[in-house]
Amino acid sequence: MGADSAAGPKRTGHRRRRSPGATIRQVAKAAGVSTATVSRVFSGAGGVRSTTRERVLNAARDARYRPNPAARSLARGSTGLLGIVVPDLTHPGEAHFVQAAMRRAQTEGFSLAVADWVHSPAEVRPLVAEMAQRTDGLLLCAPALLDRECAVLAETAAVVLARRRVRPLPTVLANERVRVLRAIEHLRELGHDRVAWVAPSNDSEVERERDTALSRPGGGPSVVALEAGGASFADGHGLTNALLRSGATAAIAFEGELAPGLLSGLRDGGIDVPGRISLVGGDDRGDRRSGLTTVVSPLDEMGAAAVDLLLMTTRGETTAPALRTVRFDPRLEIRRSTGPPP
C-alpha cells in the first residue's frame, strides 16, 4: 500500500505549508530597536519610552508577531496572568470594574483570572492563597480578609487593594469625603435643611472619612444619624418608618443595598419620592432604571488604574508613598429621586 501511494502523482495546490510567524529579530529590525527592547515591551518591564513602545507595537502588529507565552514566562519568571477577586460579580458595579480591569490587562499583554466569594466569604482565604500562587499579581476588591492577612499576603505576592485601605499596601480608592460633600451640596442647593444619614455602624476607614466630611463646620443642612443593622435591601426597607419619624426631608444611604431598600419601602408605603422625601445613594450600582440619584465612582478609570498599579507593584515600582494610593473623585448623577423639600 505504501509503494502504490508513493508511485502515485503528487498533489499540489491542496495544502499550503503554514508560513512561520515573524520573529522577535524581524520586529526589532522593523522598529529600529534591539531585541532586548522588544522583549521589555512585551514583558511589561519599565524603562521603555512611550514613543519607542508604540513603535515596537506597531511593527509587531504589521508583522503579525505574537510572543510565545511559555517562552516569555520562562524568560521573566511570570505566568502572564493577573488575578482579581471581587465580592459579587452579579453586582453591576463589580462587573463594570472587572470589565475595565480586563480590558486594561489585555492591552498590556496579560490575561485576567476572575473569582468572587459571594456565596461563601469563609472560602476567600484559600481562594486568595491559590490565586496568588498561580498569578503574577492579585487585585483584591473590598477583600473579606483581616488587615494583617492582607499584609502577610503582600510579603510573598504582588497585591493591590481596591475600595479598602490597608497601609502601606498599594490601593485604588474613591474619595469618600468628596462623595459625601457632593451629596450634601446637592441637597442643600435643593433647599433641604434636615438630612438623614443612613449607615450601618462600623469603624472602617471609609466610614471615618465620611464622618469627617459630615462633621465639617459650615452652612449646610443639619444631619441626623439613622443606624442600620446591616447594608442589605431588607435593612433599608425596614428603616422607612424611622426615616419618616426623624423629620428629615432627605436621606443619604451609601452602603450596599440600603438606598434601593429605602426607596422600595417608601414607595410601598405610598410616600412620594421626591415629593415628600428625597433620596441619594452611592454604591456604584450603575442601575439607572430605579431613578435613584447617586454619587458614583468612575469605574472605568479605577479598573484601568488598578491594573496599572498592580503591574507597577510586580516590577517593584511602588516603593514611594506617593505611588501607593490612587484616589478618584466620585461624580453626582442626578435622577428622579431628589427634588425640593415639601
C-alpha positions in Angstrom: 0.0 0.0 0.0 2.9 2.3 0.8 4.5 1.6 -2.6 1.3 2.3 -4.5 0.9 5.5 -2.7 4.5 6.6 -3.4 4.1 5.8 -7.1 1.0 8.0 -7.5 1.0 11.5 -8.6 2.0 14.3 -6.2 -0.8 16.6 -5.1 -0.2 20.3 -5.4 -2.3 23.3 -4.5 -4.5 21.5 -1.9 -2.4 22.0 1.2 -0.2 25.0 1.8 2.6 24.9 4.3 1.9 27.4 7.0 4.4 30.2 6.9 6.2 30.8 10.1 5.3 33.9 12.1 7.5 36.9 12.4 10.5 36.6 14.8 11.5 39.0 17.5 14.5 39.9 15.4 12.3 40.9 12.5 10.2 43.1 14.8 13.3 44.7 16.3 14.7 45.5 12.8 11.4 47.0 11.6 11.2 49.2 14.7 14.8 50.1 14.7 15.5 48.8 18.2 17.3 45.9 19.9 15.6 42.6 20.5 16.1 43.3 24.2 13.8 46.4 23.8 11.2 44.3 22.1 11.4 41.8 24.9 10.9 44.6 27.5 7.9 45.9 25.7 6.1 42.6 25.6 7.2 41.6 29.2 5.7 44.7 30.6 9.0 45.9 32.0 9.7 49.5 32.6 12.4 51.8 31.1 11.0 52.0 27.6 9.9 55.4 26.3 6.2 55.6 25.3 7.2 56.6 21.7 9.5 53.6 21.4 6.9 51.3 22.9 4.3 52.5 20.4 6.8 52.0 17.5 7.5 48.4 18.6 3.8 47.6 19.0 3.1 49.0 15.5 5.9 46.9 14.0 4.7 43.8 15.8 1.1 44.4 14.6 2.2 44.9 11.0 4.3 41.8 11.1 1.6 39.8 12.9 4.1 39.0 15.6 2.8 37.1 18.7 5.2 36.4 21.6 5.3 32.9 22.8 3.6 32.9 26.2 5.5 29.9 27.5 8.9 31.3 26.4 8.0 34.7 27.8 7.0 33.2 31.2 10.3 31.3 31.4 12.3 34.3 30.5 10.8 36.6 33.1 9.6 34.1 35.6 6.0 35.1 35.1 2.7 33.5 34.1 1.3 36.4 32.0 -1.8 36.1 34.2 -3.2 38.5 36.8 -5.9 37.7 39.3 -8.8 39.7 40.6 -11.1 38.8 43.5 -14.4 40.6 44.0 -17.3 40.2 46.4 -20.1 39.7 43.9 -19.9 39.5 40.1 -23.7 39.8 39.7 -23.5 43.4 41.1 -23.4 45.8 38.2 -20.7 47.9 39.7 -18.4 45.0 40.4 -18.9 43.7 36.8 -18.2 47.1 35.4 -15.0 47.4 37.4 -13.8 43.9 36.3 -14.5 44.6 32.7 -12.4 47.8 32.8 -9.6 45.9 34.5 -9.8 43.1 32.0 -9.5 45.5 29.0 -6.5 47.2 30.5 -4.8 43.9 31.3 -5.3 42.7 27.7 -3.7 45.9 26.3 -0.7 45.2 28.5 -0.4 41.6 27.2 -1.9 39.9 30.3 -4.9 37.7 30.9 -7.1 38.2 33.9 -8.4 35.4 36.1 -11.6 36.4 37.9 -13.2 35.0 41.1 -15.9 36.1 43.5 -16.8 35.0 47.0 -20.4 36.0 47.2 -21.7 32.5 48.1 -19.1 31.7 50.8 -17.0 34.5 52.2 -15.4 32.0 54.5 -13.6 30.4 51.5 -11.9 33.7 50.5 -8.7 32.9 52.3 -7.8 29.6 50.4 -9.1 31.2 47.2 -6.8 34.2 47.5 -3.9 32.0 48.5 -4.3 29.7 45.5 -4.7 32.6 43.1 -1.6 34.3 44.5 0.4 31.2 43.7 -0.9 30.9 40.1 -0.7 34.6 39.0 1.9 37.4 38.7 -0.2 39.7 40.9 -3.5 39.9 42.7 -6.1 42.7 42.8 -8.4 42.4 45.8 -11.6 44.4 45.8 -13.1 45.0 49.2 -11.5 41.8 50.5 -13.0 39.8 53.3 -9.6 39.5 55.0 -8.1 41.0 58.1 -5.6 43.8 57.6 -2.9 41.5 59.0 -3.8 38.8 56.5 -3.6 41.3 53.6 -0.2 42.5 54.8 1.2 38.9 55.2 -0.1 38.0 51.7 1.8 41.1 50.3 5.1 39.8 51.7 5.1 37.0 49.2 2.9 38.3 46.3 2.2 41.5 44.4 -1.1 42.7 45.9 -3.2 45.8 45.1 -6.4 46.6 47.0 -9.4 48.4 45.8 -12.1 50.1 47.9 -10.2 49.1 51.1 -7.2 50.6 52.8 -4.5 48.5 54.5 -1.5 50.7 55.0 1.0 50.7 53.3 -0.3 48.4 50.6 -0.9 49.9 47.1 -4.5 50.9 46.9 -7.1 52.3 44.5 -9.8 54.3 46.3 -12.8 56.5 45.7 -12.6 59.8 47.6 -15.3 59.2 50.2 -15.0 62.8 51.5 -15.9 64.1 48.1 -18.7 61.6 47.8 -20.4 62.9 50.9 -19.8 66.6 50.1 -21.3 66.3 46.7 -24.5 64.6 48.1 -24.8 67.2 50.8 -24.2 70.1 48.5 -26.8 68.8 46.0 -29.5 68.5 48.8 -28.5 71.9 50.2 -29.0 73.5 46.8 -32.4 72.0 46.5 -33.4 73.6 49.8 -33.2 70.8 52.3 -32.2 71.8 55.9 -32.5 68.4 57.7 -30.9 65.3 56.1 -30.8 61.7 57.5 -27.5 59.9 57.2 -28.3 56.1 57.0 -25.5 53.7 57.5 -24.6 50.6 59.5 -22.3 51.0 62.5 -18.7 50.2 61.7 -15.2 51.6 62.3 -13.8 51.2 58.8 -11.5 53.9 57.3 -14.2 54.6 54.7 -16.8 55.4 57.4 -14.3 57.5 59.3 -13.6 59.5 56.2 -17.3 60.0 55.5 -17.9 61.0 59.2 -15.2 63.7 58.9 -16.9 65.2 55.9 -20.3 65.1 57.6 -19.0 66.9 60.7 -17.3 69.7 58.9 -18.4 73.2 60.0 -20.4 75.3 57.5 -23.8 76.4 56.5 -25.1 73.1 55.3 -28.2 71.2 56.4 -28.3 69.6 59.8 -27.7 65.8 59.8 -29.5 63.2 61.8 -28.0 59.7 62.0 -30.1 56.6 61.4 -28.2 53.4 62.3 -29.0 50.4 60.1 -28.5 46.8 61.3 -26.7 45.9 58.1 -26.4 47.0 54.5 -28.9 44.8 52.8 -32.1 45.7 50.9 -34.2 44.4 53.8 -32.2 46.7 56.2 -33.0 49.7 54.1 -36.7 48.7 53.7 -37.1 48.3 57.4 -35.9 51.9 58.2 -38.8 53.6 56.3 -40.8 54.4 59.5 -37.7 55.6 61.3 -36.8 57.9 58.5 -40.3 59.4 58.5 -40.2 59.9 62.3 -36.8 61.7 62.0 -38.3 64.8 60.5 -35.7 64.7 57.7 -36.8 65.8 54.2 -34.0 63.9 52.5 -31.8 60.9 53.2 -28.3 59.7 52.1 -27.6 56.0 52.1 -24.3 54.9 50.5 -23.7 51.4 51.8 -24.8 48.2 50.0 -28.5 47.9 49.1 -29.7 50.4 51.8 -30.8 53.1 49.3 -32.7 50.8 47.0 -34.3 49.2 50.1 -35.4 52.6 51.4 -36.7 53.6 48.0 -38.8 50.5 47.8 -40.1 50.9 51.4 -41.1 54.5 50.8 -42.9 53.6 47.6 -44.6 50.6 49.3 -45.9 53.0 52.0 -47.3 55.4 49.5 -44.7 58.0 50.2 -43.9 60.4 47.3 -40.3 60.3 46.3 -39.0 63.0 45.9 -42.2 65.0 46.7 -42.0 64.2 50.5 -38.6 62.6 50.9 -35.6 62.9 48.6 -33.1 60.1 48.5 -29.4 59.9 47.4 -27.5 56.6 47.0 -23.9 56.0 46.1 -22.8 52.3 45.9 -21.9 52.3 42.2 -24.8 50.1 41.2 -24.9 51.5 37.7 -28.6 50.9 37.5 -30.4 53.9 36.0 -33.8 52.2 35.9 -34.5 52.8 39.6 -34.3 56.6 39.1 -32.1 56.9 42.1 -29.9 59.9 42.3 -26.5 58.6 43.2 -22.8 59.6 43.7 -20.8 57.0 41.7 -17.2 56.3 41.2 -15.5 56.4 37.8 -15.2 52.7 37.5 -13.6 52.6 34.0 -10.8 54.8 35.2 -10.4 52.9 38.5 -10.3 49.5 36.9 -7.6 50.5 34.5 -5.6 52.3 37.2 -5.8 49.2 39.4 -4.2 47.1 36.7 -1.5 49.7 36.1 -0.8 49.9 39.8 -0.6 46.1 40.0 1.9 45.9 37.1 4.0 48.6 38.8 3.9 46.6 42.0 5.1 43.4 40.2 8.1 45.4 39.0 8.8 46.9 42.4 7.9 50.5 41.3 5.6 51.4 44.2 8.1 52.0 46.9 7.4 55.7 47.1 4.4 56.6 49.3 3.0 58.9 46.6 2.7 56.0 44.3 0.9 53.6 46.6 -2.5 55.3 46.7 -4.6 56.4 43.7 -7.8 58.3 44.5 -10.7 59.1 42.2 -13.4 61.7 42.9 -16.9 60.3 42.5 -19.4 62.2 40.4 -23.0 63.1 41.1 -25.7 61.7 38.8 -29.0 63.4 39.3 -32.1 61.3 38.5 -35.7 61.2 39.7 -35.3 60.6 43.5 -34.3 64.1 44.5 -36.2 67.4 44.4 -37.1 70.4 46.5 -38.4 69.7 50.1 -42.2 69.8 50.6 
